[in-house]
Amino acid sequence: MKLPTSMSMNPDLKRKIGILRHIRFEIKSFFLEPESGLRGRDLDETIKMRRMAHCRVLCGFFTKKQRGDDDVLATDFDFPCCEWNDLYPGDGDAYKVKQCFNKRLFHLTYSRLQVSDEKWCIELAFPPIEAKAREFIKHIVNVLSKNELTSKNTGSIKAEELPELQALEANELVEWKHLETEIMGVIRRPLQTNTKNV
């Protein structure tokens, strides 16, 4: 399936329902750590890096106002987007988190040489995304409980497609409720916040 360019991209109901499982994956992967009896510095670092990657994806999802190419936006689901500075309101916090993501973790840059400590920005980056993800989960459960996706978008789909989309929406409701139960009880235990490899 060829995707439209960013200028014409306006996701239809089928795409919105279809992408929900991917949003769920990002949130679940950000919150939940893999079960393992083995713990150690290397595994903790791997888990931390995994969570940082999902945190970065969710930052973009919650803060992007304009679609680039085929980006998924929180506003596609009537969830308000926020500014980086609203997400990280402390003095210079938004800049610190962006620098951590864009200069120290996901790009190999010379600005790494200017960093005096080896800490990642976990304590700063994670809590606002955890809160925003919990809000989104409650929002999407509410939307799906009322069948708002299919009821608001019936004009854009064929009548014969509606039952299938309603079934997909109902299935997503079950999955999101399960995620809500799983996530709402998660209490983070601190992972190692330093690494010699960065």
PyMOL commands that set and color helices and strands:
alter all, ss='L'
color gray80, all
select helices_A, chain A and resi 13-31+41-63+74-77+84-87+93-105+110-114+122-145+148-152+154-156+159-184
alter helices_A, ss='H'
color red, helices_A
deselect
rebuild
show_as cartoon
